[in-house]
Amino acid sequence: MAHALSRMLSRRMCQQWTPLQKTPGSTSRVLRQPAGRHAYATGPNPRPGQNPFKIWPFIAITLAGTGSYILMVRSRTDMAPPPPPPHEQIAAPKKDTPTFSPASVTVLFVLGGPGAGKGTQCANLVRDYHFTHLSAGDLLRAEQDREGSEFGSLIKEYIRDGKIVPMEVTVQLLENAMTATLEKTKGGRGKFLIDGFPRQMDQALKFEESVCPAKFVLFFDCPEQEMQRRLLDRGKTSGRSDDNAESIKKRFKTFVETSMPVVDYFDGQGRVVKVVATKSPEQVYKETREKLEARLGKNF
């Protein structure tokens, strides 16, 4: 637009003024005005030495204004908020109170590094104390393979790279599973072991705010070398895409950087039950039962 305006004004100038020509006996050139035409842009006939091109300030102001307008339009376009990522498009609206009350629903977060034996110990507690075991990882893997899932490819990419799936997806899947379980029970009461969750602080805060506050974290403490050995052995028969050396290394790094601060946070509130997970599965379960009974009572 600015270039077109400049060309138009230049053409008008050329029509009003003839090229510079020499006057007799002079080495200088002067502008000759066409007969019968007045230089309206410059007003009365210019005095000697007066610059006839007084229209250029107008051109400069016009171009400056045009440029400012273009910049303003572009800046408004750039400032327009981008569409939210897919996982945020299904985020549930903010709730004033959690979906479930801790008076009727008991939630234990089960944490530990990959290969610490969380799944084995959860299975024992389900058998003996009738907990419902919800594995965040299993729910995500099932969702990624569910036909028609709009988040399947997103989940698959995050799991493959050893990264944490966006919390909105995980929290919603857990709430859906808890709701389906409680609909089958009398009085809407239940006990849940949520395995491998929360893996970072925003997940913990979001879940307790919108779904249900947890009683505490059951933390299985195991050194990295032992966990790596277990996972590589499991990978021989598990068929899981993340039971390989490269993914295991990424998962260790993610756990230390993002999940351990969660354990520390709950520990600071006195809401962590820590179990040493380097012994045999039977010994680890014995210690787990003793510590849970001490915390929740014999008939927890």
DRENDO-1510 file (C-alpha; in Angstrom, 1 decimal, always signed):
<recs>
REC; n; res; u; v; w
REC; 1; MET; +0.0; +0.0; +0.0 .
REC; 2; ALA; +2.8; +2.4; +0.9 .
REC; 3; HIS; +4.6; +1.7; -2.4 .
REC; 4; ALA; +1.5; +2.3; -4.5 .
REC; 5; LEU; +0.8; +5.7; -2.8 .
REC; 6; SER; +4.4; +6.8; -3.4 .
REC; 7; ARG; +4.2; +5.9; -7.1 .
REC; 8; MET; +0.9; +7.8; -7.5 .
REC; 9; LEU; +2.3; +10.9; -5.9 .
REC; 10; SER; +5.4; +10.8; -8.0 .
REC; 11; ARG; +3.3; +10.5; -11.2 .
REC; 12; ARG; +1.3; +13.6; -10.1 .
REC; 13; MET; +4.5; +15.5; -9.6 .
REC; 14; CYS; +5.8; +14.6; -13.0 .
REC; 15; GLN; +2.6; +15.8; -14.6 .
REC; 16; GLN; +2.9; +19.2; -12.9 .
REC; 17; TRP; +6.6; +19.9; -13.5 .
REC; 18; THR; +8.7; +19.5; -16.6 .
REC; 19; PRO; +12.2; +18.3; -16.4 .
REC; 20; LEU; +15.0; +20.7; -15.5 .
REC; 21; GLN; +16.2; +22.8; -18.4 .
REC; 22; LYS; +18.9; +25.2; -19.0 .
REC; 23; THR; +18.1; +28.9; -19.3 .
REC; 24; PRO; +20.0; +31.0; -21.9 .
REC; 25; GLY; +23.3; +32.3; -20.6 .
REC; 26; SER; +23.1; +30.3; -17.4 .
REC; 27; THR; +24.8; +27.1; -16.3 .
REC; 28; SER; +22.0; +26.2; -13.9 .
REC; 29; ARG; +18.7; +24.5; -14.6 .
REC; 30; VAL; +15.2; +25.6; -13.7 .
REC; 31; LEU; +11.8; +24.0; -13.5 .
REC; 32; ARG; +9.4; +25.1; -16.2 .
REC; 33; GLN; +5.7; +24.8; -15.3 .
REC; 34; PRO; +3.3; +23.7; -18.1 .
REC; 35; ALA; +1.3; +26.5; -19.7 .
REC; 36; GLY; -2.2; +27.0; -18.3 .
REC; 37; ARG; -1.5; +24.9; -15.2 .
REC; 38; HIS; -0.9; +26.1; -11.6 .
REC; 39; ALA; +1.2; +24.4; -9.1 .
REC; 40; TYR; -1.5; +24.0; -6.5 .
REC; 41; ALA; +0.7; +21.8; -4.3 .
REC; 42; THR; +3.1; +24.7; -3.8 .
REC; 43; GLY; +0.7; +27.6; -3.6 .
REC; 44; PRO; +1.7; +30.9; -5.3 .
REC; 45; ASN; +4.6; +31.0; -7.6 .
REC; 46; PRO; +7.7; +30.2; -5.6 .
REC; 47; ARG; +10.2; +33.0; -4.8 .
REC; 48; PRO; +13.8; +32.6; -6.0 .
REC; 49; GLY; +15.6; +30.1; -3.8 .
REC; 50; GLN; +12.4; +28.7; -2.4 .
REC; 51; ASN; +12.2; +24.9; -2.5 .
REC; 52; PRO; +9.1; +24.0; -4.6 .
REC; 53; PHE; +8.9; +20.5; -3.3 .
REC; 54; LYS; +6.9; +21.3; -0.1 .
REC; 55; ILE; +4.7; +18.3; -0.8 .
REC; 56; TRP; +7.3; +15.9; +0.4 .
REC; 57; PRO; +6.6; +16.5; +4.2 .
REC; 58; PHE; +3.0; +15.4; +3.4 .
REC; 59; ILE; +4.3; +12.3; +1.6 .
REC; 60; ALA; +6.5; +11.4; +4.5 .
REC; 61; ILE; +3.7; +11.9; +7.0 .
REC; 62; THR; +1.3; +9.7; +4.9 .
REC; 63; LEU; +3.9; +6.9; +4.5 .
REC; 64; ALA; +4.7; +7.0; +8.2 .
REC; 65; GLY; +1.1; +6.7; +9.1 .
REC; 66; THR; +0.6; +3.9; +6.6 .
REC; 67; GLY; +3.6; +2.0; +7.9 .
REC; 68; SER; +2.3; +2.4; +11.5 .
REC; 69; TYR; -1.1; +1.1; +10.6 .
REC; 70; ILE; +0.5; -2.0; +8.9 .
REC; 71; LEU; +2.7; -2.6; +12.0 .
REC; 72; MET; -0.4; -2.3; +14.3 .
REC; 73; VAL; -2.4; -4.8; +12.2 .
REC; 74; ARG; +0.5; -7.2; +12.2 .
REC; 75; SER; +1.1; -6.8; +16.0 .
REC; 76; ARG; -2.5; -7.5; +16.7 .
REC; 77; THR; -2.3; -10.6; +14.6 .
REC; 78; ASP; +0.8; -11.8; +16.4 .
REC; 79; MET; -0.8; -11.1; +19.7 .
REC; 80; ALA; -3.8; -13.3; +19.0 .
REC; 81; PRO; -3.6; -16.3; +21.4 .
REC; 82; PRO; -2.8; -19.6; +19.6 .
REC; 83; PRO; -5.2; -22.5; +19.9 .
REC; 84; PRO; -4.6; -24.6; +23.0 .
REC; 85; PRO; -2.8; -27.9; +22.6 .
REC; 86; PRO; -5.0; -31.0; +22.3 .
REC; 87; HIS; -4.6; -32.1; +26.0 .
REC; 88; GLU; -5.8; -28.7; +27.2 .
REC; 89; GLN; -8.9; -28.8; +25.0 .
REC; 90; ILE; -10.4; -31.6; +27.1 .
REC; 91; ALA; -9.4; -30.2; +30.5 .
REC; 92; ALA; -12.3; -30.2; +32.9 .
REC; 93; PRO; -13.5; -26.9; +34.2 .
REC; 94; LYS; -12.0; -25.8; +37.5 .
REC; 95; LYS; -13.9; -27.2; +40.5 .
REC; 96; ASP; -14.6; -25.6; +43.8 .
REC; 97; THR; -14.4; -29.0; +45.6 .
REC; 98; PRO; -12.9; -32.3; +44.7 .
REC; 99; THR; -15.1; -34.9; +43.0 .
REC; 100; PHE; -14.6; -37.4; +45.9 .
REC; 101; SER; -14.5; -36.9; +49.6 .
REC; 102; PRO; -11.6; -38.4; +51.6 .
REC; 103; ALA; -14.1; -39.4; +54.2 .
REC; 104; SER; -15.5; -42.1; +51.8 .
REC; 105; VAL; -12.6; -42.6; +49.3 .
REC; 106; THR; -9.1; -43.6; +50.4 .
REC; 107; VAL; -6.3; -42.8; +48.0 .
REC; 108; LEU; -2.7; -43.9; +48.4 .
REC; 109; PHE; -0.2; -42.6; +45.8 .
REC; 110; VAL; +2.4; -45.4; +45.1 .
REC; 111; LEU; +5.7; -44.0; +44.0 .
REC; 112; GLY; +9.2; -45.4; +43.3 .
REC; 113; GLY; +11.6; -45.4; +40.4 .
REC; 114; PRO; +11.0; -47.6; +37.3 .
REC; 115; GLY; +11.5; -51.2; +38.4 .
REC; 116; ALA; +11.2; -50.6; +42.1 .
REC; 117; GLY; +8.5; -53.3; +42.3 .
REC; 118; LYS; +5.4; -51.0; +42.7 .
REC; 119; GLY; +3.2; -53.3; +40.6 .
REC; 120; THR; +4.1; -56.4; +42.5 .
REC; 121; GLN; +3.4; -54.9; +45.9 .
REC; 122; CYS; +0.1; -53.3; +44.7 .
REC; 123; ALA; -1.1; -56.7; +43.6 .
REC; 124; ASN; -0.4; -58.1; +47.0 .
REC; 125; LEU; -2.4; -55.3; +48.7 .
REC; 126; VAL; -5.3; -55.8; +46.3 .
REC; 127; ARG; -5.4; -59.5; +47.2 .
REC; 128; ASP; -5.3; -59.0; +50.9 .
REC; 129; TYR; -6.9; -55.7; +51.6 .
REC; 130; HIS; -9.3; -55.2; +48.6 .
REC; 131; PHE; -7.8; -52.1; +47.2 .
REC; 132; THR; -8.5; -51.1; +43.6 .
REC; 133; HIS; -5.2; -50.8; +41.8 .
REC; 134; LEU; -5.0; -48.1; +39.2 .
REC; 135; SER; -1.8; -47.8; +37.2 .
REC; 136; ALA; -1.4; -44.5; +35.5 .
REC; 137; GLY; +1.0; -46.1; +33.1 .
REC; 138; ASP; -1.5; -48.9; +32.2 .
REC; 139; LEU; -4.3; -46.5; +31.7 .
REC; 140; LEU; -2.2; -44.4; +29.4 .
REC; 141; ARG; -1.0; -47.4; +27.4 .
REC; 142; ALA; -4.6; -48.6; +27.1 .
REC; 143; GLU; -5.7; -45.2; +25.9 .
REC; 144; GLN; -3.0; -45.0; +23.3 .
REC; 145; ASP; -4.2; -48.2; +21.7 .
REC; 146; ARG; -7.9; -47.4; +22.0 .
REC; 147; GLU; -9.5; -47.1; +18.6 .
REC; 148; GLY; -10.6; -43.6; +17.9 .
REC; 149; SER; -8.7; -42.0; +20.8 .
REC; 150; GLU; -7.6; -38.4; +19.8 .
REC; 151; PHE; -4.8; -38.6; +22.3 .
REC; 152; GLY; -3.4; -42.0; +21.3 .
REC; 153; SER; -0.5; -40.6; +19.2 .
REC; 154; LEU; +0.3; -37.9; +21.7 .
REC; 155; ILE; +0.5; -40.5; +24.6 .
REC; 156; LYS; +2.6; -42.9; +22.4 .
REC; 157; GLU; +5.1; -40.2; +21.6 .
REC; 158; TYR; +5.5; -39.1; +25.3 .
REC; 159; ILE; +5.9; -42.7; +26.5 .
REC; 160; ARG; +8.5; -43.5; +23.8 .
REC; 161; ASP; +10.6; -40.5; +24.7 .
REC; 162; GLY; +10.4; -41.2; +28.4 .
REC; 163; LYS; +8.6; -37.9; +29.0 .
REC; 164; ILE; +5.6; -37.2; +31.3 .
REC; 165; VAL; +2.3; -37.2; +29.6 .
REC; 166; PRO; +0.4; -33.9; +30.0 .
REC; 167; MET; -1.3; -34.0; +33.4 .
REC; 168; GLU; -4.8; -33.1; +32.1 .
REC; 169; VAL; -4.9; -36.4; +30.2 .
REC; 170; THR; -3.6; -38.5; +33.1 .
REC; 171; VAL; -5.8; -36.9; +35.8 .
REC; 172; GLN; -8.9; -37.3; +33.6 .
REC; 173; LEU; -8.2; -41.0; +32.9 .
REC; 174; LEU; -7.7; -41.6; +36.6 .
REC; 175; GLU; -11.0; -39.8; +37.6 .
REC; 176; ASN; -12.9; -41.8; +34.9 .
REC; 177; ALA; -11.5; -45.1; +36.3 .
REC; 178; MET; -12.4; -44.2; +39.9 .
REC; 179; THR; -15.9; -43.2; +38.9 .
REC; 180; ALA; -16.5; -46.4; +37.0 .
REC; 181; THR; -15.3; -48.4; +40.1 .
REC; 182; LEU; -17.4; -46.5; +42.7 .
REC; 183; GLU; -20.5; -46.8; +40.6 .
REC; 184; LYS; -20.3; -50.6; +41.3 .
REC; 185; THR; -20.0; -50.2; +45.1 .
REC; 186; LYS; -22.5; -49.5; +47.7 .
REC; 187; GLY; -22.5; -46.1; +49.2 .
REC; 188; GLY; -19.8; -44.9; +46.8 .
REC; 189; ARG; -17.0; -46.0; +49.1 .
REC; 190; GLY; -13.7; -47.3; +47.9 .
REC; 191; LYS; -9.9; -47.7; +48.4 .
REC; 192; PHE; -7.5; -46.9; +45.6 .
REC; 193; LEU; -3.8; -47.5; +45.0 .
REC; 194; ILE; -2.7; -45.1; +42.3 .
REC; 195; ASP; +0.5; -46.6; +41.0 .
REC; 196; GLY; +3.2; -44.4; +39.3 .
REC; 197; PHE; +1.3; -41.2; +40.0 .
REC; 198; PRO; +1.8; -38.3; +40.6 .
REC; 199; ARG; +5.1; -38.0; +38.7 .
REC; 200; GLN; +5.4; -34.3; +39.1 .
REC; 201; MET; +4.2; -31.5; +41.4 .
REC; 202; ASP; +1.5; -30.1; +39.2 .
REC; 203; GLN; -0.1; -33.5; +38.8 .
REC; 204; ALA; -0.2; -33.9; +42.6 .
REC; 205; LEU; -1.8; -30.5; +43.2 .
REC; 206; LYS; -4.2; -30.9; +40.3 .
REC; 207; PHE; -5.4; -34.3; +41.4 .
REC; 208; GLU; -5.9; -33.3; +45.1 .
REC; 209; GLU; -7.7; -30.1; +44.0 .
REC; 210; SER; -10.1; -31.7; +41.5 .
REC; 211; VAL; -10.4; -35.4; +42.2 .
REC; 212; CYS; -9.5; -36.4; +45.9 .
REC; 213; PRO; -6.9; -35.6; +48.5 .
REC; 214; ALA; -4.6; -38.5; +49.1 .
REC; 215; LYS; -3.9; -40.1; +52.6 .
REC; 216; PHE; -0.2; -40.4; +51.9 .
REC; 217; VAL; +2.5; -41.6; +49.5 .
REC; 218; LEU; +3.7; -45.2; +49.7 .
REC; 219; PHE; +7.3; -44.8; +48.5 .
REC; 220; PHE; +9.4; -47.8; +47.5 .
REC; 221; ASP; +13.0; -46.8; +47.7 .
REC; 222; CYS; +15.4; -48.6; +45.4 .
REC; 223; PRO; +18.8; -47.7; +44.0 .
REC; 224; GLU; +19.2; -47.0; +40.3 .
REC; 225; GLN; +21.5; -50.0; +39.5 .
REC; 226; GLU; +19.0; -52.5; +40.9 .
REC; 227; MET; +16.1; -50.9; +39.1 .
REC; 228; GLN; +18.0; -51.0; +35.8 .
REC; 229; ARG; +18.8; -54.7; +36.3 .
REC; 230; ARG; +15.2; -55.6; +37.0 .
REC; 231; LEU; +13.9; -53.6; +34.0 .
REC; 232; LEU; +16.3; -55.2; +31.5 .
REC; 233; ASP; +15.3; -58.6; +32.7 .
REC; 234; ARG; +11.6; -57.7; +32.5 .
REC; 235; GLY; +12.1; -56.4; +29.0 .
REC; 236; LYS; +13.0; -59.9; +27.7 .
REC; 237; THR; +9.4; -61.0; +28.1 .
REC; 238; SER; +7.2; -57.9; +28.9 .
REC; 239; GLY; +6.9; -56.7; +25.3 .
REC; 240; ARG; +6.9; -53.1; +26.5 .
REC; 241; SER; +8.4; -50.5; +24.2 .
REC; 242; ASP; +10.0; -48.6; +27.1 .
REC; 243; ASP; +11.8; -51.6; +28.6 .
REC; 244; ASN; +15.1; -50.9; +26.8 .
REC; 245; ALA; +18.4; -49.4; +27.8 .
REC; 246; GLU; +17.8; -46.0; +26.1 .
REC; 247; SER; +14.2; -45.5; +27.5 .
REC; 248; ILE; +15.3; -46.7; +30.9 .
REC; 249; LYS; +18.0; -44.1; +31.1 .
REC; 250; LYS; +15.5; -41.4; +30.2 .
REC; 251; ARG; +13.0; -42.7; +32.8 .
REC; 252; PHE; +15.6; -42.6; +35.5 .
REC; 253; LYS; +16.5; -39.0; +34.7 .
REC; 254; THR; +12.8; -38.0; +34.6 .
REC; 255; PHE; +12.1; -39.7; +37.9 .
REC; 256; VAL; +14.9; -38.0; +39.8 .
REC; 257; GLU; +14.2; -34.6; +38.4 .
REC; 258; THR; +10.4; -34.5; +38.6 .
REC; 259; SER; +9.1; -37.2; +40.9 .
REC; 260; MET; +11.5; -37.0; +43.8 .
REC; 261; PRO; +10.4; -33.4; +44.6 .
REC; 262; VAL; +6.9; -34.8; +44.9 .
REC; 263; VAL; +8.1; -37.3; +47.5 .
REC; 264; ASP; +9.9; -34.6; +49.3 .
REC; 265; TYR; +6.8; -32.4; +49.3 .
REC; 266; PHE; +4.6; -35.0; +50.9 .
REC; 267; ASP; +7.3; -36.0; +53.3 .
REC; 268; GLY; +7.5; -32.4; +54.5 .
REC; 269; GLN; +3.8; -32.8; +55.4 .
REC; 270; GLY; +4.3; -36.1; +57.2 .
REC; 271; ARG; +2.5; -37.9; +54.4 .
REC; 272; VAL; +5.1; -40.5; +53.2 .
REC; 273; VAL; +5.4; -44.2; +54.2 .
REC; 274; LYS; +8.9; -45.3; +53.0 .
REC; 275; VAL; +9.7; -48.9; +52.3 .
REC; 276; VAL; +13.2; -50.2; +51.4 .
REC; 277; ALA; +12.7; -52.1; +48.1 .
REC; 278; THR; +16.0; -53.9; +47.7 .
REC; 279; LYS; +15.0; -57.1; +49.4 .
REC; 280; SER; +13.0; -60.0; +48.0 .
REC; 281; PRO; +9.4; -59.3; +47.1 .
REC; 282; GLU; +8.2; -61.3; +50.1 .
REC; 283; GLN; +10.3; -59.3; +52.5 .
REC; 284; VAL; +9.3; -56.0; +50.9 .
REC; 285; TYR; +5.7; -56.9; +51.3 .
REC; 286; LYS; +6.1; -57.9; +54.9 .
REC; 287; GLU; +7.6; -54.4; +55.7 .
REC; 288; THR; +4.9; -52.8; +53.6 .
REC; 289; ARG; +2.1; -54.4; +55.6 .
REC; 290; GLU; +3.6; -53.6; +58.9 .
REC; 291; LYS; +4.1; -49.9; +58.0 .
REC; 292; LEU; +0.6; -49.5; +56.6 .
REC; 293; GLU; -1.0; -51.2; +59.6 .
REC; 294; ALA; +0.9; -48.8; +61.9 .
REC; 295; ARG; -0.4; -45.9; +59.9 .
REC; 296; LEU; -4.0; -47.0; +59.0 .
REC; 297; GLY; -4.8; -49.6; +61.7 .
REC; 298; LYS; -5.1; -53.4; +61.5 .
REC; 299; ASN; -8.2; -53.4; +59.3 .
REC; 300; PHE; -7.2; -50.8; +56.8 .
</recs>
